[in-house]
Amino acid sequence: MKKEEILEASKKENKNKDMYEMQVEAKAGNIAAIGTILLAFIYFTYEIAIGKGTNYALYSIITIYNVILFGVKAIKIEKNRKINATTSIIWGLLTITLILAYFKIV
């Protein structure tokens, strides 16, 4: 096989994603998971300290994952940067709203 044929086969196998993009997506997922765990720890600690909370915590944990995922993609990958940044901001606003609702600020 020629070099061009190997590259073409690799692109088809990886659905036209380059290796750097796949690595960034994997790293973004890991960072998002860590952020999710940290936020969950804050909520569980808060609930232990004062008693019952609300289910807003669950929803904000889910949304923070998307904030981090799209945020890291926006920073690291130039392709679709505006879309990823906008998506991260929208998820971020939703997460902030849920956090404020959880702590009964709004």
C-alpha positions as CSV (number, residue, x, y, z in Angstrom):
1,M,0.0,0.0,0.0
2,K,1.1,3.5,-0.7
3,K,1.3,6.2,1.9
4,E,-1.7,8.0,0.5
5,E,-3.8,4.8,0.6
6,I,-2.9,4.2,4.2
7,L,-3.8,7.7,5.2
8,E,-7.1,7.5,3.4
9,A,-7.9,4.1,5.1
10,S,-7.0,5.6,8.5
11,K,-9.3,8.7,7.9
12,K,-12.2,6.4,6.9
13,E,-11.6,4.3,10.0
14,N,-11.5,7.3,12.3
15,K,-14.5,9.0,10.6
16,N,-12.3,11.9,9.2
17,K,-11.0,12.9,12.6
18,D,-7.3,13.5,13.0
19,M,-5.4,12.0,15.8
20,Y,-4.9,15.3,17.7
21,E,-8.7,15.9,17.7
22,M,-9.3,12.4,19.0
23,Q,-6.7,12.9,21.8
24,V,-8.3,16.3,22.7
25,E,-11.7,14.8,22.9
26,A,-10.5,12.0,25.1
27,K,-8.7,14.5,27.4
28,A,-11.7,16.8,27.5
29,G,-13.8,13.8,28.6
30,N,-11.4,13.0,31.4
31,I,-11.2,16.6,32.6
32,A,-15.0,16.9,32.5
33,A,-15.3,13.7,34.6
34,I,-13.0,15.2,37.2
35,G,-15.0,18.4,37.3
36,T,-18.2,16.4,37.7
37,I,-16.7,14.5,40.6
38,L,-15.5,17.6,42.4
39,L,-19.0,19.3,42.0
40,A,-20.7,16.1,43.3
41,F,-18.3,16.2,46.4
42,I,-19.2,19.8,47.1
43,Y,-22.9,19.0,47.0
44,F,-22.7,15.9,49.1
45,T,-20.6,17.7,51.7
46,Y,-23.1,20.5,51.8
47,E,-26.0,18.1,52.3
48,I,-24.2,16.3,55.1
49,A,-23.5,19.7,56.8
50,I,-27.1,21.1,56.6
51,G,-29.4,18.2,55.9
52,K,-31.5,17.7,52.8
53,G,-30.9,19.4,49.5
54,T,-32.8,19.5,46.3
55,N,-32.5,17.6,43.0
56,Y,-30.9,20.7,41.3
57,A,-27.6,19.2,42.4
58,L,-28.1,16.2,40.1
59,Y,-28.9,18.4,37.1
60,S,-26.0,20.7,37.7
61,I,-23.6,17.8,37.9
62,I,-24.9,16.6,34.5
63,T,-24.6,20.1,33.0
64,I,-21.1,20.8,34.3
65,Y,-19.8,17.9,32.3
66,N,-21.0,19.5,29.1
67,V,-19.5,22.9,30.1
68,I,-16.1,21.4,30.6
69,L,-16.3,19.1,27.6
70,F,-17.3,21.8,25.1
71,G,-15.0,24.4,26.8
72,V,-11.9,22.2,26.4
73,K,-12.8,21.4,22.8
74,A,-13.2,25.2,22.1
75,I,-9.8,25.9,23.6
76,K,-7.9,23.0,22.0
77,I,-9.5,22.5,18.6
78,E,-9.7,25.4,16.2
79,K,-12.3,23.7,14.0
80,N,-15.8,24.6,15.2
81,R,-14.3,26.8,18.0
82,K,-17.2,29.3,18.0
83,I,-19.9,26.6,18.1
84,N,-18.1,24.7,21.0
85,A,-17.5,28.0,22.9
86,T,-21.1,29.1,22.5
87,T,-22.4,25.6,23.6
88,S,-20.1,25.7,26.6
89,I,-21.4,29.2,27.6
90,I,-25.0,28.1,27.3
91,W,-24.4,25.0,29.4
92,G,-22.4,27.2,31.8
93,L,-25.3,29.6,32.3
94,L,-27.7,26.7,32.9
95,T,-25.2,25.2,35.4
96,I,-24.9,28.5,37.3
97,T,-28.7,28.8,37.4
98,L,-29.0,25.3,38.8
99,I,-26.2,25.9,41.4
100,L,-27.9,29.1,42.5
101,A,-31.3,27.3,42.8
102,Y,-29.6,24.5,44.7
103,F,-28.3,27.0,47.3
104,K,-31.7,28.8,47.3
105,I,-30.1,32.0,46.0
106,V,-32.6,32.3,43.1
